[in-house]
Amino acid sequence: MIKILNDHNELYFKDYLQNFSEVAYEYGKLKQTLANKYKNHRDNYTEAKTEFIKKHTDLAKNLYKNRYKP
């Protein structure tokens, strides 16, 4: 059985980046750095971004409480 999660993390993260350009810039720089470091290791690249994404997604969920709740 497939469990469907409706946590909308991607939407919260997107909204946060759109509203905080300095965080979006920081994320872009992080992605560039990690792309160079993990050129041939996609899983490592993705894992290395996780902490940044989680931190800012949590901040967004707190800031935009219930934005995506039905």
N, C-alpha and C positions, 0 to 999 in steps of 0.2 A: 504494500500500500504506500502511496506517495503522500507525504505530508506537505501541505502547502502553507507557507508562512507569509502572512500579510504584514510584515513589519515595515515595509516601504523604505528601507534603509537607503537605497539608491536615490530615491526622491528627496529625502531629507538632506543627504550629502550634497546633491545637486543644488538644492535651494540655498544651502549654506555657502557653497562656493560662489553662487550668483550674487549673494548679498554681501560677501566679504572678499573683495578683490585681492586683498593682501594674502589671504589664506589660499585663494585660487592660484596666485602667483607662486607661493611657497610649494603648493602641490605640484605645479608644473615643473619647478626646479627639481623637486624630489624625483619626479618621474624621469626627467632627463638624466639625472645622476645615476639612478638605478638602471635605466636602460643601457647606459654605458657599462656599468659594473656587471650586469647580468645579461649581456648581449645574447648569449646562447643558453640561458637558463630561465625560461619563462616562469616556471613555478617559484623560483627564488625571487624574481622580480615582483610577482604578485604578493608573495608572503611579506616582502620587505615594505610594501605599501600599507599593509593591514593595520598596523598600529596608528598611523596617521589618519587613515579613513575612519577607523572606529572612534578615535578621539573626537573628530569633528562631526561625525554622525551623532554621537551622544550629545554633543553640545547643541546640534541642530534640533534633536528631538526635545531637548529641554526648552529651547527657545521657541520652537514652533509647535508647542504641545497640541496633540490631537489633530494636527493639520490634515492627516490622511485617514482619520478614523471615519467609518461609515456613519 
